[in-house]
Amino acid sequence: MYICICKGVTDTAIREAVCQGADRMRDLKSCLGVSEQCGICATHAQEVLEQALVQKTHTNQFLPRPPAY
């Protein structure tokens, strides 16, 4: 689903940016251009960002950790 029409940014693109390390709106703005023009998308982009961060944290809790030597 498109989140930012002005820049053509989808929720998938935001989730991918989070996987690559984005964790703030500032990061999304710099790497994807979210909310740079009209700003209408900011609220929705923030929601997707928060959901993706929760999902990333939840997923990382269950990943196997390398053995400590």
C-alpha positions in Angstrom: 0.0 0.0 0.0 1.3 3.5 -0.8 2.0 5.5 2.3 3.6 8.6 0.6 2.1 9.4 -2.7 4.4 12.3 -3.4 7.5 10.1 -3.3 5.8 6.8 -4.2 6.8 5.1 -0.9 5.0 1.9 0.1 4.6 0.2 3.5 6.9 -2.5 2.1 9.7 0.0 1.5 9.3 1.4 5.0 9.5 -2.1 6.5 12.6 -2.9 4.4 14.2 0.4 5.6 13.6 -0.7 9.2 15.2 -4.1 8.4 18.2 -2.1 7.1 18.5 -0.1 10.3 16.0 2.8 10.1 14.4 3.4 13.5 13.2 7.0 13.4 11.2 9.2 11.0 14.3 11.1 10.4 15.8 8.0 8.9 12.8 7.4 6.7 12.9 11.0 5.5 16.6 10.8 4.6 16.5 7.4 2.9 13.0 7.3 1.3 11.9 11.0 1.3 8.9 10.3 3.4 7.0 13.5 4.4 9.4 15.9 2.6 6.7 17.5 0.4 3.2 17.8 1.6 3.6 15.9 4.9 0.1 14.2 4.8 1.8 10.8 5.0 3.7 11.5 8.2 1.1 9.9 10.6 0.7 6.8 8.5 4.5 6.5 8.0 5.0 6.7 11.7 2.4 4.0 12.3 4.1 1.6 9.8 7.5 2.5 11.3 6.3 1.6 14.8 4.7 -1.7 13.7 7.9 -2.7 11.8 10.0 -1.9 14.8 7.8 -4.0 17.1 7.9 -6.8 14.6 11.7 -6.6 14.2 12.2 -6.7 18.0 9.8 -9.6 18.4 11.5 -11.5 15.6 15.0 -10.9 17.0 14.0 -12.2 20.4 13.5 -15.7 18.9 16.5 -15.8 16.6 19.1 -18.3 17.7 22.2 -16.7 19.2 25.7 -17.9 18.3 27.4 -19.9 21.0 29.6 -18.0 23.4 33.1 -19.4 23.5 
